[in-house]
Amino acid sequence: MENKNIKFYSHGACKEVTGSKHFININGDIIQVDGGMFQGRREEAYQKNKELDFSPSSVKAILLTHGHFDHSGALPILVKKGFDGNIYSTPATRDIANIIMLDSAHIQEKDFEYIAKKIKKRPERKLKLYDPFYNSRDVIDTLQLFVTVGYHRKFYPLPNVEAEFYDAGHIIGSSMIYLNINTNSNTNDPLTIAFSGDLGRKKLPILKDPEQMPDPDYLVLEGTYGNRLHDSIGFAMEEFAKIVNKAYNRNGKIIIPAFTIERTQELIYILHLLVKENKIPDIPVFIDSPMAVNATSIFKVHPECFDKETFDQFISLHLDPFGFENIRYVSSVSESKKINTYPGPAVIISASGMAENGRILHHLRNNTENPNNIILIVGFMAEHTLGRKLVEKAKQIKIFGKEYIVNAEIKVMNAFSAHADYNEIKEWISQYDLKKLKKIFLVHGETEALTNLQKELLSIGVNQVEIVEYETTYLL
């Protein structure tokens, strides 16, 4: 039976994979899950992030599933607009969100300065100037509101709501959220609702597998890869070793555009493991991203998030999973430039992940035309990005306004995805009591992915599967 006093609705990640903001309204008291920034076409994203369709000051507490930008990036905006409650997260998520938000503030401020100069210099171009949403001071104010809670430790965002974090196995510190709500109804049974956050995969390097929560009445589930299947991680490691050996034998460089949080650390870990097991030769590895250096330091101080394999292979032997003889972490611009004079063989991992900006552009510019080199794509590349052009085997690419011929070999590996595919989601869901589970709400996926996932979940006996519409209220 529906409880008229409990409502669920979303203001983001509805038929899209950005801007996650979900809400539970309990007798007028509102809990928010995640505070992500919208990303996409600049004008549309700017308006969505600026003109919120809800009042942050009415939210009593925010529960943060993990630190990725599309889940945490808008938190300072919410604070500036009146939110002053607690932001609950795991300790590692707080640390990751810290560097994500500070980096975002820095980029917004630098973009504003750059465009302002361009407008002054070339007014005829009629460039539009976007004010920064927040600065570093706003991020610090936001961090003051964080309350960190470990996995499996009950806490109370509202007096009548018991909450608990479970490991989502997606990125370091990522969590699923289980809410036990006292409905104050005539029955003694509380209402339970769970949020998957971004659901990870079994056997990912470094991290524990996604956990099972207690059986919920309702589940809010992500569907990023609701219409995709991934190769196994074991297969990916074998392929990665072949690529490294090929580059080594022809004295080439492997250039990898990689996201600075999780993907870069996974690649470092796998390279270390392959060297340790003598599956690849000693080859210099350059991590050329200041943010990746900071993120890796966060991994090192949160071994509680590591899986048994990482503990057995490294921690128990007092070895650093992210440090070995041939790895070099690069922070300064001068050090970054020196890499381009290195003859090879070498592995260069740099940001940004979609090759749209950052130091990776310099490495691509200097190495794309050499047929001995390999450009390795290890993540999703959105339309219209330089990374997507490389995936599509473009003959020429433009970097800093100049055309370059793509002679380097292009290799694409999708097995490193940190999101569960639809078979992995079905396997995870099948372990719950489907008779107790009244409904699954699908969020955080494009329409095609969510429609396929809806069909797949209904096929295994889930009672109801609803694709969440923006701002639509659902009674629980």
Beta strands, then each sheet from edge to edge (+ up, - down):
strand 1: 6-10
strand 2: 22-26
strand 3: 29-33
strand 4: 59-63
strand 5: 86-89
strand 6: 146-148
strand 7: 155-158
strand 8: 161-167
strand 9: 175-181
strand 10: 191-195
strand 11: 218-222
strand 12: 253-257
strand 13: 285-288
strand 14: 327-330
strand 15: 346-350
strand 16: 374-377
strand 17: 396-399
strand 18: 402-405
strand 19: 409-412
strand 20: 439-443
strand 21: 465-467
strand 22: 474-475
sheet 1: 6+ 5+ 4+ 3+ 2- 1+ 22-
sheet 2: 7+ 8- 9+ 10- 11- 20- 21-
sheet 3: 14+ 13+ 15+ 12+ 16+ 19+
sheet 4: 17+ 18-
end
